[in-house]
């Protein structure tokens, strides 16, 4: 398995022509304090498979902090088609909308993807604490 694309964005969709549209790609979020709640976000992973990986493949994506503590886990599986002569290798496109994701503290949070017997660092989101806005003068 080779990870071709990993991103965090507002929304993503596969078009009828087979292309993938991602909107609002980001790598940083700010919050006035922690824990912080992100109402919506979407994780996107695109994987390409080797011929010997055809069949049912378990998948897991863990969002971990800098110490390796899991914040959330997404689990499932994919059916990898056998390769066809003259065609590109089979692909899996995961579009994972998430709601109400809680980040316990500021720092870097990384998706680690486990698929096809491999674990790869996929993409990161940096959570920063923004300064409180000063009260308006009177």
Secondary structure as GFF3:
##gff-version 3
##sequence-region A 1 138
A	DSSP	beta_strand	2	9	.	.	.	ID=ss1
A	DSSP	beta_strand	11	14	.	.	.	ID=ss2
A	DSSP	beta_strand	20	23	.	.	.	ID=ss3
A	DSSP	beta_strand	28	31	.	.	.	ID=ss4
A	DSSP	beta_strand	36	48	.	.	.	ID=ss5
A	DSSP	three_ten_helix	51	53	.	.	.	ID=ss6
A	DSSP	beta_strand	55	64	.	.	.	ID=ss7
A	DSSP	beta_strand	70	80	.	.	.	ID=ss8
A	DSSP	beta_strand	91	103	.	.	.	ID=ss9
A	DSSP	beta_strand	107	115	.	.	.	ID=ss10
A	DSSP	beta_strand	118	129	.	.	.	ID=ss11
###
